[in-house]
Amino acid sequence: MYDIRFLPPAARYLKKLKDKELRSLYQKAAEDIRTDPLIGREKSGDLKGIRSVDIYHHRINYELAYTIEENNIIVFISAGIRENFYNEPKRYWNP
């Protein structure tokens, strides 16, 4: 089993979530990633090394971006709505 760490943007977004159903979908996605970290799609280009999982809620696409570190730690970089989502991981993650 992998350990989990949240960077400030992901932690801040998840803390502010008021929709309990959406919060539980994020928690389920995090647990799924924790048991099998390779379920997310790997990104390319500037985001090489980042994986993301799609979460659909009320016909809106949300994303959870993460990376896997060498010492069995999963680092959640950001979470949020798909629109303009990948601007934030670029700021907080340096390979």
N, C-alpha and C positions, 0 to 999 in steps of 0.2 A: 504494500500500500504506500502511496506517495503522501508526503506532507504538502500542505497548501499554504501559500502566502499571497497576500493581496497588495498590489501597489495602490497608492492613494487615489487615483482616479476610479478604479474599480470599487474600492471600499466605500468611497464617497457616494457613488451612484447607487450601490446596493443598500447603503444605509438610508438613503432618502426615499427609497421605494415605498409607496403607500399601498399599492395593490398587492394584497396577500397572495393571490393566485399567481401573479407574475413573480413575486419573490420566491414562491415554492418551486416554480419552473426553473429559476436560476439555481436554487439549491439542489434540485434534482440533477441539473446539467453539471454542476460542480462535483457532485458525488459520482456521476457517470464518468467524468473526466478523471477523477481520483482513482477509480478502479481500472480504467483503460484510457490512458492519456493519448493514445493515438486515434481516438474517434473523431477529433476535430480535423478539418481540412487545413493542410499546410498552405500558407500564403507564399507568394513569390515576389521578386523585385525588391523594393525597399523593405518589405515586411518579411523577408526570408527568415525562417526560424520561428515565426509566430504561427500558431494554429488557432482556429476559431470554430465555435459551435453556434448554429442557428437555433433560435428559440422563437416560436411563433405563438402570439397571444393576441386574440381579437383582430386577426388579419393584419397584424403589424409584425415585421421582422426585427427581432432583437438579436444582438450578438454578444458573445462572451469570448474575449481574446486572451490567450495564455501562451506560455512557453514552458518547456520542460528543461530543468537544469540538471547537470550531471549528478548531483548528490540526491537524487530522488525527491526533488522539490518541484511542485507545479506553481508557477507564479502567474496569477491572474493580472493581466495588464490593464484591461478596461472592459467595461460593459455598457451597453446602451442600444439605442435605436440604430438600425443599419445605415440610415442616411447620414453621410459625413462621419461615419464611425471610425474610419481608419486614419483620420488626422491625428487623433489623440495617441494611439499606440506609437506612431512615428516619433512623437515628442518624448515619450517616456521609456522607450526601449532602444538600447544600442547593442547590436550584436558583438 
